[in-house]
Amino acid sequence: MDLRLATPADAAALADLGARSFVEKFGYLYRPEDLSAFLAESHSEDVVAAQIADPKMRIMLAVDGARLLGFCKIVMACGWPDHARGSKAIELKQLYTDPEATGQGIGARLMAWAMDEARDFGADEVQLSVWSENFGAHRFYARQGFEKVADIHFMVGEQRDEEFLYARLLQG
């Protein structure tokens, strides 16, 4: 497995993996119209292409040859300023792995990259949100040094999901 930065040519593959992973893990929770609206606003090829071009966003891919195994998106801005404990917080926007490749250390490698990137940027805190009932993600983030700091919500179409805000303070 290799890590490399996303390029404009990766937009379609990233959109596909993001949508496929989200639907496989959470699709059953939503009405079709809510799921469809969310996928269009978060995982369409046009949205992903704009993210790749955005200078405030960094997207790292985990690949095995031409196969996309996972990705991590970080935004060099604070997602939840009301809950920030640091003076320069950033947001880990998405950390997805191919459902068929889970358990191979992909998430840990991408997380290590994200923490290094955050430090290089001068961030002192990384925030992320996770669905309140995604217990596997809670355990993963705890192993990575994150802790729950707030109850928040996340909209999928018109459905409000109860989420937890996790954060990790960084040292030099």
SERO-4910 file (N, C-alpha, C, O; in steps of 0.05 Angstrom, whole numbers):
BEGIN
 pado doro    nc1    nc2    nc3   cac1   cac2   cac3    cc1    cc2    cc3    oc1    oc2    oc3
  Met    A     17    -24      0      0      0      0     18     25      0     37     27     15
  Asp    A     11     44    -17     25     69    -19      5     92    -12    -19     89    -16
  Leu    A     16    114     -3      0    138      1      8    158    -20     32    161    -26
  Arg    A    -11    173    -31     -5    195    -50    -27    215    -49    -50    208    -43
  Leu    A    -21    240    -55    -41    261    -56    -60    257    -79    -52    247   -100
  Ala    A    -85    265    -75   -105    263    -96    -99    284   -118    -88    306   -112
  Thr    A   -105    277   -142   -103    295   -165   -131    297   -178   -149    282   -171
  Pro    A   -135    317   -196   -161    319   -209   -170    293   -223   -194    288   -225
  Ala    A   -151    277   -232   -158    252   -245   -170    232   -226   -182    212   -235
  Asp    A   -168    236   -200   -179    218   -180   -207    224   -171   -219    209   -156
  Ala    A   -219    245   -181   -246    254   -172   -267    232   -175   -282    228   -156
  Ala    A   -268    219   -197   -289    199   -201   -285    175   -182   -305    166   -170
  Ala    A   -261    166   -179   -256    143   -161   -261    150   -132   -272    134   -117
  Leu    A   -254    174   -124   -259    184    -97   -289    186    -92   -299    178    -71
  Ala    A   -303    198   -111   -332    200   -108   -346    173   -106   -363    169    -89
  Asp    A   -337    154   -122   -348    127   -122   -343    113    -95   -361    102    -83
  Leu    A   -318    114    -86   -311    101    -61   -325    114    -37   -335    100    -19
  Gly    A   -327    140    -37   -341    154    -15   -370    147    -14   -380    140      7
  Ala    A   -383    147    -37   -412    140    -38   -416    111    -31   -434    105    -15
  Arg    A   -400     94    -42   -403     65    -38   -399     58     -8   -414     42      4
  Ser    A   -378     69      4   -372     64     32   -394     75     50   -403     61     68
  Phe    A   -404     99     44   -425    110     61   -451     94     59   -463     87     79
  Val    A   -458     86     35   -483     71     31   -480     43     44   -499     34     57
  Glu    A   -458     30     41   -455      4     53   -457      5     84   -469    -12     97
  Lys    A   -445     26     96   -444     28    125   -470     40    137   -479     31    157
  Phe    A   -481     60    123   -503     75    135   -528     77    118   -548     88    127
  Gly    A   -528     67     94   -550     71     75   -577     62     86   -597     75     80
  Tyr    A   -577     42    102   -602     31    113   -616     50    132   -640     47    138
  Leu    A   -602     70    142   -613     89    161   -632    110    149   -647    123    164
  Tyr    A   -631    114    123   -643    137    111   -664    131     90   -664    110     77
  Arg    A   -683    150     88   -703    148     66   -687    152     40   -667    167     40
  Pro    A   -696    140     19   -681    142     -7   -676    171    -15   -654    178    -25
  Glu    A   -696    189    -11   -692    217    -20   -671    231     -3   -657    249    -13
  Asp    A   -670    225     23   -649    237     40   -621    227     33   -603    242     31
  Leu    A   -619    201     29   -594    189     21   -584    201     -6   -561    208     -9
  Ser    A   -602    202    -25   -595    213    -51   -586    242    -50   -566    249    -62
  Ala    A   -600    258    -34   -592    286    -31   -565    289    -18   -548    305    -27
  Phe    A   -560    273      2   -534    273     16   -511    265     -3   -490    278     -4
  Leu    A   -515    243    -17   -494    234    -35   -488    255    -57   -465    259    -64
  Ala    A   -509    269    -66   -504    289    -87   -488    313    -76   -472    325    -90
  Glu    A   -493    320    -50   -479    344    -39   -453    337    -26   -437    355    -21
  Ser    A   -447    311    -22   -422    304     -8   -404    285    -24   -380    286    -20
  His    A   -415    270    -42   -399    249    -55   -402    249    -86   -397    228    -99
  Ser    A   -411    271    -98   -412    272   -127   -385    278   -138   -368    289   -124
  Glu    A   -381    271   -163   -355    276   -176   -348    305   -176   -325    313   -172
  Asp    A   -368    322   -182   -363    351   -182   -355    362   -155   -337    379   -153
  Val    A   -368    353   -134   -361    362   -107   -333    353   -100   -317    369    -90
  Val    A   -326    328   -106   -299    318   -100   -278    333   -117   -257    339   -106
  Ala    A   -284    339   -142   -265    354   -158   -260    381   -146   -237    391   -146
  Ala    A   -281    395   -136   -278    421   -124   -261    418    -98   -245    436    -92
  Gln    A   -265    397    -83   -249    393    -59   -220    389    -66   -202    400    -52
  Ile    A   -214    373    -86   -186    369    -94   -173    396   -102   -149    400    -96
  Ala    A   -188    413   -115   -177    439   -123   -176    460   -101   -163    481   -104
  Asp    A   -189    455    -79   -191    474    -57   -165    476    -41   -156    455    -30
  Pro    A   -152    499    -40   -126    501    -26   -128    497      4   -108    492     17
  Lys    A   -152    498     15   -156    494     44   -160    464     51   -162    457     74
  Met    A   -161    447     30   -166    419     35   -142    402     26   -130    408      5
  Arg    A   -136    382     41   -115    362     33   -129    335     32   -144    327     50
  Ile    A   -123    320     10   -135    294      7   -113    274      1    -99    277    -19
  Met    A   -110    254     18    -90    233     15   -104    207      8   -124    200     19
  Leu    A    -93    193    -11   -103    167    -20    -85    145    -10    -61    147     -9
  Ala    A    -98    123     -4    -84     98      1    -90     80    -23   -113     75    -30
  Val    A    -69     72    -37    -72     57    -62    -55     32    -62    -34     31    -49
  Asp    A    -64     13    -77    -49    -11    -83    -48    -13   -113    -67    -24   -125
  Gly    A    -27     -3   -125    -26     -1   -154    -47     19   -163    -47     42   -154
  Ala    A    -65     10   -180    -87     28   -189   -112     27   -171   -131     42   -175
  Arg    A   -112      9   -152   -136      5   -135   -136     25   -112   -116     27    -97
  Leu    A   -157     40   -109   -161     59    -87   -172     43    -63   -193     32    -64
  Leu    A   -156     43    -41   -163     28    -17   -176     45      4   -192     36     20
  Gly    A   -170     71      3   -182     89     23   -172    118     18   -155    123      1
  Phe    A   -183    136     34   -175    164     31   -181    178     57   -197    170     74
  Cys    A   -167    201     60   -170    219     83   -171    247     73   -154    256     57
  Lys    A   -192    262     81   -195    290     74   -192    307    100   -206    301    119
  Ile    A   -175    326     99   -173    345    121   -177    373    111   -168    380     89
  Val    A   -190    390    127   -195    418    120   -179    435    139   -181    431    163
  Met    A   -163    453    128   -146    469    144   -161    493    156   -153    516    153
  Ala    A   -183    487    169   -200    506    182   -215    491    204   -218    467    203
  Cys    A   -225    506    223   -239    495    246   -268    489    238   -282    507    229
  Gly    A   -277    465    242   -304    457    236   -324    466    257   -347    472    251
  Trp    A   -315    466    282   -333    472    305   -319    492    324   -310    484    345
  Pro    A   -318    517    316   -303    537    333   -314    539    361   -299    545    380
  Asp    A   -339    535    365   -351    537    392   -340    516    411   -342    519    435
  His    A   -329    495    400   -319    473    416   -289    470    415   -277    452    427
  Ala    A   -276    488    401   -246    487    399   -233    492    425   -240    510    440
  Arg    A   -213    475    431   -197    479    455   -170    490    448   -157    503    464
  Gly    A   -161    486    423   -136    497    413   -141    524    401   -163    533    398
  Ser    A   -119    537    394   -121    564    381   -120    562    351   -127    581    337
  Lys    A   -112    538    340   -112    534    311   -121    505    305   -105    488    300
  Ala    A   -148    502    307   -159    475    302   -165    471    273   -172    490    258
  Ile    A   -163    446    264   -171    439    237   -190    415    239   -195    404    260
  Glu    A   -203    408    216   -223    387    215   -214    364    198   -205    367    175
  Leu    A   -216    340    210   -213    316    194   -241    310    183   -259    303    198
  Lys    A   -244    315    157   -271    314    145   -281    286    139   -304    280    146
  Gln    A   -264    270    128   -272    242    121   -247    224    123   -225    232    114
  Leu    A   -251    200    133   -231    179    133   -246    154    125   -259    142    142
  Tyr    A   -244    146    100   -259    123     90   -240    102     79   -219    108     68
  Thr    A   -248     77     83   -233     55     70   -253     39     54   -277     38     60
  Asp    A   -243     26     34   -260      8     18   -271    -13     37   -255    -25     52
  Pro    A   -297    -18     36   -308    -38     54   -295    -66     52   -294    -81     71
  Glu    A   -284    -72     28   -270    -97     25   -242    -97     35   -228   -118     35
  Ala    A   -232    -74     43   -204    -72     52   -201    -64     81   -179    -58     91
  Thr    A   -223    -63     96   -223    -55    124   -206    -75    140   -206    -99    134
  Gly    A   -192    -65    160   -177    -82    177   -148    -87    168   -134   -105    179
  Gln    A   -139    -72    148   -112    -76    138    -93    -54    146    -71    -52    136
  Gly    A   -101    -37    165    -84    -16    175    -85      9    158    -69     28    162
  Ile    A   -103     10    139   -106     33    121   -113     58    137   -101     80    133
  Gly    A   -133     56    154   -142     79    170   -120     90    187   -117    114    190
  Ala    A   -104     72    200    -83     81    217    -61     96    201    -50    116    210
  Arg    A    -55     86    177    -35    100    160    -45    127    152    -30    147    152
  Leu    A    -70    129    144    -81    154    136    -83    174    159    -78    197    156
  Met    A    -90    163    183    -91    180    207    -64    191    214    -61    214    221
  Ala    A    -43    175    212    -16    184    217     -9    207    198      3    227    206
  Trp    A    -15    204    172    -11    225    153    -25    250    161    -14    272    161
  Ala    A    -51    248    169    -67    271    176    -55    286    200    -55    310    200
  Met    A    -46    271    220    -34    284    243     -8    298    236     -3    320    246
  Asp    A      9    286    219     33    299    210     26    324    194     39    345    197
  Glu    A      7    322    177     -1    345    160    -12    368    178     -6    391    173
  Ala    A    -28    361    198    -38    381    217    -15    395    231    -15    420    234
  Arg    A      4    380    241     27    392    255     43    410    236     51    432    244
  Asp    A     48    400    212     63    416    192     48    443    186     61    463    181
  Phe    A     22    443    188      6    466    183      6    485    207     -1    508    205
  Gly    A     15    475    230     15    491    254    -10    488    271    -14    503    290
  Ala    A    -26    468    265    -51    463    280    -44    452    308    -24    438    311
  Asp    A    -60    459    327    -56    448    354    -80    431    363    -80    421    385
  Glu    A   -100    428    345   -122    410    351   -134    400    325   -135    414    305
  Val    A   -143    375    325   -157    363    302   -185    355    312   -187    340    332
  Gln    A   -206    363    298   -233    357    305   -245    339    284   -237    340    260
  Leu    A   -264    322    291   -278    305    273   -305    298    285   -308    298    309
  Ser    A   -324    292    268   -350    283    278   -355    254    270   -345    245    250
  Val    A   -369    240    287   -375    211    282   -403    206    293   -411    216    314
  Trp    A   -418    189    278   -445    182    285   -444    169    313   -427    153    320
  Ser    A   -463    176    329   -464    168    357   -465    137    361   -456    127    381
  Glu    A   -474    123    340   -476     94    343   -456     79    326   -458     55    322
  Asn    A   -436     93    316   -414     80    301   -392     72    320   -371     85    322
  Phe    A   -398     51    335   -380     43    357   -352     34    348   -333     39    363
  Gly    A   -350     22    325   -324     15    315   -307     40    310   -283     40    316
  Ala    A   -319     61    299   -304     86    295   -297     99    322   -275    110    325
  His    A   -315     98    342   -308    109    368   -283     95    379   -265    109    389
  Arg    A   -281     69    377   -258     54    387   -233     62    371   -212     65    382
  Phe    A   -235     64    344   -213     71    327   -202     99    335   -178    102    339
  Tyr    A   -220    118    338   -211    145    344   -199    147    372   -180    162    376
  Ala    A   -210    132    391   -198    131    418   -170    120    417   -152    131    430
  Arg    A   -165     99    401   -138     88    398   -119    108    385    -95    107    390
  Gln    A   -130    127    370   -114    147    356   -110    172    373    -99    192    364
  Gly    A   -120    172    398   -115    194    416   -137    215    417   -134    236    429
  Phe    A   -160    209    404   -182    228    404   -200    222    428   -202    200    438
  Glu    A   -214    243    437   -234    240    458   -259    256    451   -258    276    436
  Lys    A   -281    246    461   -307    260    456   -307    286    471   -300    287    495
  Val    A   -315    308    457   -315    334    470   -343    347    469   -348    367    484
  Ala    A   -361    337    453   -388    349    451   -407    331    436   -399    314    421
  Asp    A   -433    335    442   -454    324    426   -462    344    405   -467    367    411
  Ile    A   -463    335    380   -470    353    357   -490    338    340   -500    316    348
  His    A   -497    349    317   -515    335    299   -504    338    270   -487    355    265
  Phe    A   -514    321    253   -505    320    225   -530    315    208   -545    297    214
  Met    A   -533    330    187   -557    327    170   -550    309    146   -530    313    132
  Val    A   -568    290    142   -567    273    118   -594    278    104   -615    267    113
  Gly    A   -594    295     84   -620    304     72   -635    319     94   -624    339    105
  Glu    A   -659    310    100   -675    323    121   -673    308    147   -686    316    167
  Gln    A   -658    287    148   -655    272    173   -632    282    190   -610    286    180
  Arg    A   -638    287    215   -617    296    234   -606    272    249   -621    257    262
  Asp    A   -580    268    247   -566    247    261   -552    258    286   -541    280    285
  Glu    A   -554    244    307   -539    251    331   -511    242    328   -505    219    322
  Glu    A   -492    261    331   -464    255    327   -448    263    352   -458    278    369
  Phe    A   -424    253    353   -405    261    373   -383    277    360   -373    269    338
  Leu    A   -374    298    373   -351    313    364   -327    301    380   -327    302    404
  Tyr    A   -308    291    365   -283    282    377   -261    302    370   -262    315    350
  Ala    A   -241    303    388   -219    321    382   -193    310    395   -194    294    414
  Arg    A   -172    318    384   -145    311    394   -128    335    394   -124    349    374
  Leu    A   -117    341    417    -98    363    419    -70    353    410    -62    331    415
  Leu    A    -56    370    396    -30    363    385     -8    379    399    -12    402    407
  Gln    A     14    366    402     38    380    411     58    380    389     62    361    374
  Gly    A     72    403    387     93    407    368    100    385    352    118    386    335
***
